[in-house]
Amino acid sequence: MRKALLVPLLAIWIVAMAAFAQAQQPAKIPRIGFVSGIGDANNPGPRVEAFRQGMRDLGYVEGKNIQVEYRYIEGKTERTADLVNELVQLKVDVLVTVSFTSSVLAQKATKTIPIVIALPEDPVATGLVNSLARPGGNITGVASLTRELSGKRLELLAEAVSGVKRVGILYAPSNTATANRDRNYGPYEIGARALKIASQRIEVLNPSQDLDGAFREAVKARANAIAVINTSTVAPYRKKITELGIKNRLPLMTENPNWVTDGALMSYSAHDTEGHRRIATYVDKILKGTKPSDIPVEQPTKFELVFNLKTAKALGITIPQSVLFRADRVIK
């Protein structure tokens, strides 16, 4: 009788102890991979900070209930593939990419890890997703439509700066593919033709050495202004480029308001940090079980026109009040 009672009691005790041990084990903390084209570990920049704020707003605390593995390209685009593959090998739960190159590499590297993108291009036109409403596959995110605004930038530049007849288009490509160059230059050249403005390609293969020569080239060609295509290759040289613009008396139209803060004349873009804050909501949905293929890609609804009046004064430019009234922000 005693032995008969002991066996089931022992079984109950084993089950209870196993359940207790399981309860004592810490829950698995989700791991996010984030490939950033701008900033570094010591100075991550406003985009990473916007993502972090978005995660905090949703209740995530890094090191407590979420772990984020940040990787910074730091202008060395040849490292992008290694950084993406490193995060894939870590088997992160979600991979965040915020440049076209890193997104394409991530798409090639994994078909299973969910990928959240924040891109300047149309992800449908570039083949990253099937459609905005139903992305399909393992990719979703936010598209800022930077390329689609190229013509509008030139239109605003011509309104703000009288006498613009030739615009230099400054571009530091992240790779040498002709298709990639045309994808970035093309919208500006089409926009310039529509406005009857001449355009000049200024390609900078090595920004650390070639920027001074690029501006001399623009001056020699009698460019009246420069439109800067913002890529991860050129972004680390933002301050030098804005200084060269003022030195050579060439107003800069840029694709990001941070350039205007550093001395460019103006920018027109989707609200930059808002898109990066929004990608946190995508990460949250995926961690809670929603498939990327079922989460529509968002497009921006808010756009910013920003001017730097200090730079305008340094260049001897008077921006018409009719244009300034349309500005969302003016740096004085």
PyMOL commands that set and color helices and strands:
alter all, ss='L'
color gray80, all
select helices_A, chain A and resi 2-24+45-57+77-89+100-109+147-160+178-194+207-220+235-247+257-261+272-287+292-294+309-315+321-324
alter helices_A, ss='H'
color red, helices_A
select strands_A, chain A and resi 31-36+67-72+94-97+115-119+139-143+166-171+198-203+225-228+252-254+266-270+303-308+329-331
alter strands_A, ss='S'
color yellow, strands_A
deselect
rebuild
show_as cartoon
